[in-house]
Amino acid sequence: MTGNMICAGTTSGVRDACNGDSGGPLFMTVAGGPVQVGVVSWGEGPADGSAACGHKDAYGIYTRLANYTAWIDEKMKTKAPAPEKPKAGLGTAQKPKSP
Protein backbone atom coordinates (compact mmCIF):
# COMPACT_ATOMS: atom_id res chain seq x y z
CA MET A 1 0.00 0.00 0.00
CA THR A 2 1.11 3.54 -0.80
CA GLY A 3 -0.40 6.99 -0.31
CA ASN A 4 -1.74 6.74 -3.87
CA MET A 5 -4.03 3.87 -2.90
CA ILE A 6 -7.26 3.33 -0.97
CA CYS A 7 -8.04 0.02 0.69
CA ALA A 8 -11.81 -0.51 0.73
CA GLY A 9 -14.32 -3.22 1.45
CA THR A 10 -16.76 -4.35 4.10
CA THR A 11 -16.13 -6.20 7.34
CA SER A 12 -18.59 -8.87 6.24
CA GLY A 13 -16.78 -9.23 2.93
CA VAL A 14 -19.92 -9.60 0.85
CA ARG A 15 -19.12 -6.84 -1.67
CA ASP A 16 -16.01 -5.86 -3.55
CA ALA A 17 -14.73 -5.31 -7.04
CA CYS A 18 -13.84 -8.47 -8.92
CA ASN A 19 -12.22 -9.74 -12.11
CA GLY A 20 -13.08 -7.45 -15.03
CA ASP A 21 -13.87 -4.45 -12.82
CA SER A 22 -10.46 -2.76 -13.21
CA GLY A 23 -10.83 0.90 -14.15
CA GLY A 24 -14.30 1.12 -12.62
CA PRO A 25 -15.27 3.74 -10.03
CA LEU A 26 -15.21 3.72 -6.23
CA PHE A 27 -17.86 6.10 -4.88
CA MET A 28 -18.38 7.61 -1.44
CA THR A 29 -21.44 9.50 -0.25
CA VAL A 30 -20.44 13.09 0.53
CA ALA A 31 -23.01 15.74 1.54
CA GLY A 32 -25.81 13.38 0.54
CA GLY A 33 -24.52 12.63 -2.95
CA PRO A 34 -22.10 10.28 -4.70
CA VAL A 35 -18.49 11.41 -5.26
CA GLN A 36 -15.95 9.29 -7.11
CA VAL A 37 -12.90 8.89 -4.89
CA GLY A 38 -11.11 5.96 -6.50
CA VAL A 39 -10.58 3.68 -9.47
CA VAL A 40 -10.55 -0.12 -9.17
CA SER A 41 -6.94 -1.29 -9.33
CA TRP A 42 -6.37 -4.72 -7.76
CA GLY A 43 -7.13 -6.87 -4.76
CA GLU A 44 -6.01 -9.90 -2.86
CA GLY A 45 -8.07 -13.00 -2.47
CA PRO A 46 -8.99 -14.60 0.83
CA ALA A 47 -6.41 -16.35 3.02
CA ASP A 48 -7.71 -19.77 1.94
CA GLY A 49 -6.35 -19.12 -1.57
CA SER A 50 -9.70 -19.23 -3.36
CA ALA A 51 -10.10 -16.81 -6.26
CA ALA A 52 -13.57 -15.61 -5.27
CA CYS A 53 -14.14 -11.91 -4.62
CA GLY A 54 -15.80 -10.18 -1.69
CA HIS A 55 -14.42 -12.23 1.19
CA LYS A 56 -13.99 -11.07 4.78
CA ASP A 57 -10.57 -9.47 5.32
CA ALA A 58 -9.75 -9.54 1.58
CA TYR A 59 -10.12 -5.90 0.62
CA GLY A 60 -9.94 -4.24 -2.78
CA ILE A 61 -7.23 -1.73 -3.66
CA TYR A 62 -8.20 1.43 -5.52
CA THR A 63 -6.24 4.32 -7.00
CA ARG A 64 -6.75 7.46 -4.86
CA LEU A 65 -8.17 10.05 -7.31
CA ALA A 66 -7.44 13.02 -5.05
CA ASN A 67 -3.73 12.52 -5.77
CA TYR A 68 -4.29 12.80 -9.53
CA THR A 69 -6.86 15.61 -9.90
CA ALA A 70 -4.31 18.15 -11.19
CA TRP A 71 -3.11 15.68 -13.84
CA ILE A 72 -6.69 14.76 -14.82
CA ASP A 73 -7.66 18.46 -15.05
CA GLU A 74 -4.64 19.14 -17.28
CA LYS A 75 -5.47 16.22 -19.59
CA MET A 76 -9.11 17.34 -19.81
CA LYS A 77 -7.95 20.72 -21.17
CA THR A 78 -6.16 19.07 -24.09
CA LYS A 79 -8.41 18.92 -27.10
CA ALA A 80 -8.16 15.95 -29.39
CA PRO A 81 -8.32 16.74 -33.11
CA ALA A 82 -11.83 16.65 -34.54
CA PRO A 83 -12.60 13.47 -36.48
CA GLU A 84 -12.51 13.80 -40.24
CA LYS A 85 -15.95 14.44 -41.71
CA PRO A 86 -17.24 11.88 -44.19
CA LYS A 87 -16.82 12.92 -47.80
CA ALA A 88 -19.85 13.08 -50.02
CA GLY A 89 -19.68 11.02 -53.16
CA LEU A 90 -20.62 7.77 -54.73
CA GLY A 91 -19.07 4.54 -53.60
CA THR A 92 -19.06 1.09 -55.10
CA ALA A 93 -21.53 -1.39 -53.63
CA GLN A 94 -20.28 -4.94 -53.32
CA LYS A 95 -22.15 -8.15 -52.82
CA PRO A 96 -21.33 -9.88 -49.50
CA LYS A 97 -19.01 -12.86 -49.84
CA SER A 98 -20.47 -16.19 -48.82
CA PRO A 99 -18.40 -18.90 -47.12
Secondary structure, 3 states (H helix, E strand, C coil): CCCCEEEECCCCCCCCCCCCCCCCEEEEEECCEEEEEEEEEEECCCCCCCCCCCCCCCCEEEEEHHHHHHHHHHHHHCCCCCCCCCCCCCCCCCCCCCC
